[in-house]
């Protein structure tokens, strides 16, 4: 519903933080990838042109939770972790 009352002002960068996870990921979770050499899951988030490393985890759900917490902190109302 694109009525003026339902729209919010946002920059191009803010709208990009609100994108869903890519369909071709091996893990299937936004902000999480698998390290091929160790088999552990890496959580990272992109902000202002830089990747921020959030840690390595044994479980993809723990890595995704780290991404989710960082997204809420860094992207505020534009956070999306699905």
Secondary structure, DSSP 8 states (H G I E B T S, - for coil): ---GGG-----HHHHHTT----TT-SS-STTEEE-TTT--EEEEEEETTEEEEEEEESSHHHHHHHHHHHHHHHHGGG----
